[in-house]
């Protein structure tokens, strides 16, 4: 599965692919930033329902979007974290930057 975007009423939902690694991260980052700017997104939701792996470039995408959204008064939320992705969030410190919600 590749990533996909869904835009609705100021919210952008990103369905994260099975592996969020350097092969996917740059394109996902660029497309997300374009959509955030074009649609004035204030809430960015990353859905990890299908994600099994994330490397440092994937973590960088999340950190960068969190900072950018914070500058604009928006927020970033992560949903449907598997135990493995939860561990990555814990070890990388993402829990301090991104709200985690169960969907």
Protein Blocks (a to p, Z undefined) as FASTA:
>chain_A
ZZddddeehiacddddfbdcfklmmmmmmmmmmmmmmnopabdcddfklpcbdcfklmmm
mmmmmmmmmmnopacddehiafklmmmmmmnommmmpccddZZ
